[in-house]
Every structure is written in structure tokens, then in C-alpha cells.
Amino acid sequence: MVQPAPTAERADDDPVRVRPASTVMVLRDSAAGLQVYMLQRVAQMAFAPGMTVFPGGAVDLADHDPSIRWTGPDEEWWAAHLGARPADARALVVAAVRELFEETGVLLAGPASPGGSAAALGGDAALDEDVRLAILDRRITLASALASSDLELRADLLRPWANWITPPGRTRRYDTFFFTAALPPGQQARQLTTEADHGQWHTPQDLLAAQDSGSVRLMPPTLAMLADLAGLASVAQAMTAERVVTQVDISRRTGGVAPLETGETS
């Protein structure tokens, strides 16, 4: 079922602006099984302090740039699979790639090719650390950085997974779309964001057990995503899973408002 496009004007009584956001579950195979890269947010963050989360963040205005070079399923395909308007679906994909790069250094991009063939693109594309910081500080856009290095965004390395919306009653609300991505060959995920103080690969099963023991804190959407991943044996299985993305309201799913934030400022 097609859902409304991501928007700041959700039809409820809460005056807080709902921001569209993208989150990426970047995956790899290991001897221990399927692993996902997680970040532990610093305790001083206003939203989800101390929580263990996937890399991600809000969509920026620059993510709507239609000129960004692109390989993979087009915006119409993403619109159909995310339940969003084509332009909004495109921005969500761009935001997913940008946020993943900003927070972990993993870049879902490859050398541009005349035919736009994904098979011709390598998984080991790189941008300098200075470029990452310039994108993070909004001194340049992802679109301009890729164009300057003759790279294309690899939309084919992402898959749609889920859509959760933060409940009313919070000072910050997000309409978050979750994606899966396989760690490209030759790349390493690192904890680079100042919003987190720790980054590590985990099996979903270990994280769920750690939540049960109280050694990590997970938000309801993260718990749901990890439960999904725990039933999968490999990256290939995750990347070929057929998903129907429908919006989940956290308050309706959990029977109450989740403890996502404090009164502190980030």
C-alpha cells in the first residue's frame, strides 16, 4: 500500500515539524554470521541519548538536488518501494548515502561510466577526509563532491526495508526510512561522527541479547530491525529480501511514547 510522501505536515495535532530521515543498516558477512555496524550515541544528545543506533539522519535541502549522478534503480522505482513521491524518494536515497558517508566513511559510489552500468563500477571508491568534513559542515554538497571526483551514487547498493515515524509529544520528530546496504569491497566502517562515541560490528543476536541484559539501549525501531536481521543468514539474503514498506507509528506499535530524548541540547 502506498503511503503519504515524507513531509513536515503530517496530519495530527502535534505542532512539532516531522522531518524525513534516512537510516542505513550496513551489513557484512563474518565467521560469526551476518553483522551490522552500529553507533552508540553520546549521552549529551537531545535525541536518543546513549542509544545504540544505525548510521543515519535527517534529509537536507541539498539532498533534493536533481543533478546528482546516479546508478541503479531510478526515482520512480524508489517511489513505488518507499511509498513516497519520486522527488522525495530520490532525496531519501541521497540522504542515506550522505549520512552513511558522513558518519562512517563508507561511500556507496563508484567511477562514472558512459553506459551507467553498475557492473562497471568498483566498490572501492573514495573521497578524501577533507571532502567528507566539507560535506559534513555543509561547505560542499555530496552532488558536487561526487561530480568533482567523477563518481556516481550507487543506488543499486541500497535496498528499502522499513518506515517508522516518531510519535507526537516530542520536541523532535522524524519520519525515518530504513535501508540495507552491503559493505562495499575494500571499504571499512569507522566511527567518525561526533554524535557517537563508539562504533562496532555486531551480530543482531548479540545486540538483542545485550538489550535484554541491559548492557545496551535500543529504540523500538532498532529492536524491530534487528529482529528482522536476526532471521537472516547472510548479506545476500538481506539484500534480496522482498520488503513491503508501510509506515509504523512507534506509539501505536509500543502502546506508549518511547523514551527517545531528554531535555538536553546536542
C-alpha positions in Angstrom: 0.0 0.0 0.0 1.4 3.4 -1.0 1.9 5.7 2.0 1.9 9.5 2.0 5.2 11.1 1.0 7.6 12.2 3.7 6.6 15.6 4.8 6.7 18.1 7.6 2.9 18.4 7.5 1.7 15.1 8.9 -2.0 15.2 9.7 -2.0 15.0 13.5 -2.5 17.5 16.4 1.2 17.8 17.2 2.8 21.1 16.2 6.3 19.7 16.0 7.6 19.5 12.5 8.1 16.0 11.3 11.4 15.7 9.4 12.0 13.0 6.8 15.1 10.9 7.6 17.2 8.0 6.3 18.9 5.3 8.2 21.3 2.6 6.8 21.8 -0.9 8.1 25.2 -1.6 6.6 25.9 -5.3 6.6 28.8 -7.7 6.2 29.3 -11.5 6.4 31.6 -12.8 9.1 32.6 -16.1 10.7 30.1 -15.2 13.5 27.3 -14.7 10.9 25.6 -11.6 9.5 26.9 -8.5 11.2 25.6 -4.9 11.2 27.5 -1.7 12.0 26.2 0.2 15.0 27.0 3.5 16.7 26.5 4.4 20.3 25.2 8.0 20.6 26.8 10.3 23.1 24.9 10.9 26.3 24.6 14.7 25.7 22.4 14.3 22.5 18.9 15.8 22.7 17.5 12.9 20.6 18.1 9.3 21.6 21.0 10.0 24.1 23.1 6.9 24.8 21.2 4.7 22.4 22.8 2.2 20.1 21.7 3.1 16.6 22.3 2.6 12.9 24.0 5.4 11.0 21.6 8.0 9.6 20.0 11.4 9.9 17.5 13.9 8.5 17.1 14.8 4.9 18.8 18.0 3.9 17.6 20.5 1.3 20.7 19.7 -0.8 19.6 16.0 -0.9 16.9 17.1 -3.3 19.4 18.2 -6.0 18.2 16.5 -9.2 21.7 16.8 -10.8 23.4 14.2 -8.6 25.0 11.5 -10.7 23.2 8.2 -10.2 23.5 4.5 -11.0 20.8 1.9 -10.1 17.0 1.9 -9.8 15.6 5.3 -10.7 13.4 7.5 -8.5 10.2 6.0 -9.9 11.3 2.6 -8.6 12.2 4.0 -5.2 9.0 5.9 -5.1 7.0 2.7 -5.6 9.0 0.8 -3.0 9.1 3.6 -0.3 5.6 4.9 -0.8 6.8 8.4 -1.5 6.7 11.0 -4.3 9.6 10.4 -6.8 11.5 13.5 -5.8 11.2 12.7 -2.1 12.2 9.1 -2.6 15.3 10.3 -4.5 16.2 12.7 -1.7 15.8 9.8 0.9 18.3 7.7 -1.1 20.7 10.6 -1.4 20.4 11.3 2.3 21.1 7.6 3.1 24.3 7.7 1.1 25.4 11.0 2.5 24.7 10.2 6.2 26.4 6.8 5.9 29.5 8.5 4.4 29.5 11.4 7.0 29.2 9.1 10.0 31.2 6.0 9.0 33.3 6.9 5.9 31.5 4.2 3.9 30.8 5.6 0.4 28.1 4.0 -1.8 29.5 5.4 -5.0 31.7 4.3 -7.9 33.5 5.6 -11.0 31.2 7.1 -13.6 30.8 5.1 -16.8 29.3 6.2 -20.1 26.6 3.5 -20.0 25.9 3.8 -16.4 26.5 0.1 -15.9 26.6 -1.0 -12.3 28.9 -3.9 -13.2 31.5 -1.4 -14.4 31.6 0.4 -11.1 34.0 -0.5 -8.4 33.1 -0.8 -4.7 36.3 0.8 -3.5 35.5 4.5 -4.5 36.9 7.0 -2.1 36.7 10.7 -1.2 39.3 12.4 0.9 38.7 13.0 4.6 38.8 16.8 3.9 35.9 16.3 1.4 33.9 14.3 4.0 34.3 17.0 6.5 33.4 19.7 4.0 30.2 17.7 3.2 29.5 17.3 6.9 30.0 21.0 7.5 27.7 21.8 4.5 30.5 23.7 2.8 30.0 21.5 -0.3 27.3 19.1 -1.3 27.5 15.4 -1.9 26.5 16.0 -5.5 29.4 18.4 -6.1 31.9 16.2 -4.4 30.9 13.2 -6.5 30.9 15.2 -9.7 34.4 16.6 -8.9 35.8 13.1 -8.5 33.9 11.7 -11.5 31.9 9.4 -9.2 28.3 8.3 -9.3 26.0 7.5 -6.4 25.3 3.7 -6.2 21.6 3.5 -5.6 21.8 -0.2 -6.6 23.8 -0.9 -3.4 20.8 0.0 -1.2 17.6 -1.8 -0.6 14.4 -0.4 1.0 13.5 -2.0 4.4 11.0 -0.1 6.7 9.5 3.2 7.6 8.8 4.3 11.2 7.6 7.7 12.5 8.4 9.2 15.9 5.2 9.7 18.0 3.7 13.0 18.9 4.7 14.6 22.2 8.4 15.1 21.4 10.5 18.2 20.6 11.9 16.4 17.6 10.1 14.1 15.3 11.3 12.0 12.3 9.7 10.1 9.5 12.5 7.6 9.1 13.1 5.2 6.2 15.4 2.3 6.9 17.6 0.8 4.2 20.0 -2.1 4.0 23.4 -1.9 2.3 26.2 -4.3 1.8 29.7 -3.0 2.9 31.5 -2.4 -0.5 34.7 -4.4 -1.1 37.8 -2.6 0.1 35.9 -0.2 2.4 35.9 -0.1 6.2 33.2 1.3 8.5 34.6 3.7 11.2 33.1 5.8 13.9 33.6 9.3 12.6 30.6 11.3 13.8 30.8 13.4 17.0 27.2 12.4 17.7 28.6 8.9 18.8 31.4 7.8 21.0 31.7 4.2 19.8 31.2 2.2 16.7 31.3 -1.5 16.2 30.2 -4.5 14.2 27.7 -6.8 15.9 25.5 -9.8 15.1 21.8 -8.9 15.5 21.5 -11.8 18.0 24.3 -10.4 20.2 22.6 -6.9 20.3 19.2 -8.3 21.1 20.8 -10.3 24.0 22.7 -7.2 25.2 19.4 -5.3 25.2 17.8 -8.0 27.3 20.7 -7.8 29.8 20.6 -4.1 29.9 24.2 -3.5 28.6 22.9 -1.6 25.5 19.9 0.6 25.0 17.9 0.2 21.7 14.9 2.2 20.5 11.8 0.3 19.4 12.5 0.7 15.6 16.1 -0.6 16.1 14.8 -3.6 18.0 12.4 -4.4 15.2 15.1 -4.0 12.5 17.5 -6.3 14.5 14.7 -8.9 15.0 14.3 -8.9 11.2 18.0 -9.2 10.6 18.4 -12.0 13.2 16.3 -14.2 10.9 18.7 -13.8 8.0 21.9 -15.9 7.4 23.8 -13.7 5.0 24.2 -10.3 3.4 22.9 -11.8 0.1 19.8 -12.9 1.8 19.2 -9.5 3.3 19.8 -7.7 0.0 17.4 -10.0 -1.9 14.6 -10.0 0.7 11.3 -8.7 -0.7 10.1 -5.9 1.6 6.8 -4.1 1.6 7.5 -0.7 3.2 4.5 0.6 5.2 4.6 3.3 7.9 4.8 2.2 11.5 3.8 4.7 14.2 6.0 4.0 17.3 3.3 4.9 19.8 0.8 2.6 18.2 3.4 -0.2 17.9 4.6 0.0 21.5 1.5 1.2 23.3 3.1 4.4 24.5 5.6 7.0 23.8 9.2 5.7 23.5 12.0 7.2 25.6 13.8 8.8 22.7 15.0 12.1 24.1 15.8 14.2 27.1 15.6 17.9 27.7 19.3 18.3 27.0 20.6 20.0 23.9 23.0 18.4 21.4 
